[in-house]
Amino acid sequence: MRSSQQSITETLKRAIRDSGKSLKSIAQETGVERMSISRFMSGAQTLRLDKADILCAYFGIEISQKQKPRKDSKV
């Protein structure tokens, strides 16, 4: 990963922090357990991908795959 790119974890944590919303409010609005969000924010545990998907959608975070150049396979 290039140093200019942030990980999904960093991006999601920043979105949660910058939202100004309480973890309780985010939990109620998304259905993701407050304790799961709290443990994620403190670094005590990671999020399951389905929960990360929900939070990314809630905060409008889109993940795109960067296309790698194709190698010419001349035989």
HELIX and SHEET records of a PDB file:
HELIX    1   1 ILE A    8  SER A   19  1                                  12    
HELIX    2   2 LEU A   23  THR A   30  1                                   8    
HELIX    3   3 ARG A   34  SER A   42  1                                   9    
HELIX    4   4 LEU A   49  PHE A   59  1                                  11    
END                                                                             
